[in-house]
């Protein structure tokens, strides 16, 4: 442009204000265009050729913006995706939502130069309905009936921030954004017409617009600001088309959306190629102006298929080991390699539809299956099955706990089997919180529908979960037993998994939950102990990996999750770890090095706090599942490279062409496809002091995917990362329910068993992103501590 900076005044009509007969107000915006930076395409070229280490983000961003310009005019942009009702048929998701089809698009630097990543996508939009119809769908009830407080809260949550247009003024379809809901019904609402006169909303609409309000028992929508609210009856408002629904979907909506997005690889490939054809990049005027040309063909890459590892089972079974076929196997003729021992167990039945004799039969069959699978399992519970009401979970648990204590005289209850109603609301979460943080009980929940079916397959899967919860091992890698795993079997090695889960959209004050698990056996590396902690809302760096605090009696103290898990490994194996492999889930590319610097430093400090000069070499690997790279077979009908679902075979690994120009990363599809198109996991090695070869780390990662405890299938991400995700998800249930919408405490460092009592929030030395420098972190509400006996086992499975 022929200037460095220039200011423009732009007048735009304000669609969200005005009311009655007042003309629409114009707002003036000041727009400043100024020179920001010159995109260095030479730097980009050097980076793509491997002669420059750091990616020139500005240049990539400029090219991305250029290619986004045309679709932004044509479609509805959401993040890096574009949606439109013209890109595929809309599907109803229920409760006033519908799915729109679209595509994801992003420029990525790869070994073959710049590539355009395209994938098909679907997301939820609010149906452009009259608000009364939307509310009727949302509540699934007749609106002539009285609305409860719970109904009003549900409506308010769903509609806050949604844009509507009025329909009672002919062609004048003024738009407003909903800010809230009135507490009174429309028939009781009045507002000051001038200083002296109060006018009812019903009268005002009749006199001004000749409109008779029908649904007078419904509340009005509040639009505009809180000081001068405007009241609009729901029936005269229609939801404006093209608004994405960003809040959490319920289970039925998720199922409906998955049904829409689920495509076999061949169909997906066809749709991707169609999208590229329709986007006609060769005719894009913006791309032309910047000299960008895009090939219409998919990139062709070389892939290898890693062999499945041989798995060890117990010597007393008919089959002492097995070789999985296409990522799966079963427990027929096999016994768990280390069966757990359950002498003392009990059962609580919270399901009204499960009669006592059926509960007894189910428990008997489950005990029998555990025994058949290789566990030592007492056929009879230590007390009779306790029937309880679902709304009395705490009372029932404490009653059974007390009964068992008096019966066992000091011995611990090893397992609690719980039968739950199929739709049990908060019951499951409350039960897990009380068992794991209050009573110190390991529990296994079973839904009513499975109790009625009582299928052998289900019982076998439950037995796998029970075994690891009571300290057993289901299977181990044969190569681990014979010390044949490179850079794991030679010296004591601990494998960590870590993840941070953030609250759902719309939960503005809930804490994020961090979880870290670590292997507790060597050389087998299959048992993982887990720790969890709460931290500041949307904080990605794990605050409690290592921490220090002052103690008036004992002086400076050290603790944290890494330190505790290293000590736990030493107690379990009698050896200190001489090598650390750290799989970190849930990190976006933009935060790779921020996370590496902070968390590697915490690992180093935790090691140094245990012993002077104790610095085992660390390999730090980020695991990504939320990406849009899909690997499709060159020939969809080739049985040598695809499974029955048409997906690439488990063990398929790609480490060239589409990978990073200079860094150590690879895509691994370690699981067999069931439905839809498999998404490979992307592993990015940010730090490697153990000097793994690409083949060594890929084989180790693939082999570990066959050791996941909860099923006889290889899984899509490495088990320690998977377990960390499960533990973080479980810890959400430990949080006490918020008492109000607005002023809830934030958590910023309260650990569960992460090194000491009463120290929540004392050691959060991490980033204070989003806060003013020097500002105190928000108040911390620590999670209740896990009981010691729960911490030692895989309670989160």
Buried (B, 14 or more C-beta within 10 A) or exposed (E): EEEEEEEEEEEEEEBBBBBEEEEBEEEEEEEEEEEEEEBBBEBBBBBBEEEBEEBBEBBBEBBBBBBBEBBEEEBBBBEBBBBBBEBBEEBEBBBBBBBBBBBBBBBBBBBBEBBBBBBBBBBBBBBBBBBBBBBBBBBEEEBEEEBEEEBBEBBBEBBBEBBBBBBBBEEEEBBBBBBBBBEEBBEBBBBEEEEEEEBBBBEBBEEEBEBEBEBBBBBBBBBBEEEEBBBBBBBBBBBBBBBBBEBEBEEEBEEBBEEBBBBBBBBBBEBBBEBBEEBEBEEBEBBEEBEBEBEEEBEEBEBEBBEBBBBBBBEEBEBBBBEBEBBBBEBEEBBBBBBBEBEBBBBBBBBEEBEEEBBBEBBEBBBBBBBBBBBEBBEEBBBEBBBBEBEEBEEBBEBBBEBBEEEBEEEEBBBBBBBBBEEBEEBBBBBBBBBBBBBBBBBBBBBBEBBEEBEEEBBBBBBBBBBBBBBBBBBBBBBBBEEEBBBBBEBBBBBBBBBBBBBEEEBEBBBBBBBBBBBBBBBBBBBBBBBBBBBBBBBBBBBBBBBBBEEEEEEEBBBBBBBBBBBBBBEBBEEBBBBBBBBBBBBEBEBBEBBBEBBBEBBBBBBBBBEEEBEBBBBBBBBBBEBBBBBBBEEBEEEEBBBEBBBBBBBBBBBEBBBBBBEBBBBBBBBBBEEBBBBBBBBBBBBBBBEBEBEBBBBBBBBBBBBBBBEBBBBBBBBBBBBBBBBBBBBBBBBEEBEEEEEBBBBBBBBBBBBBEEBBBBBBBBBBEEEEEEEEBBEBBBBBBBBEBBBBBBBBB
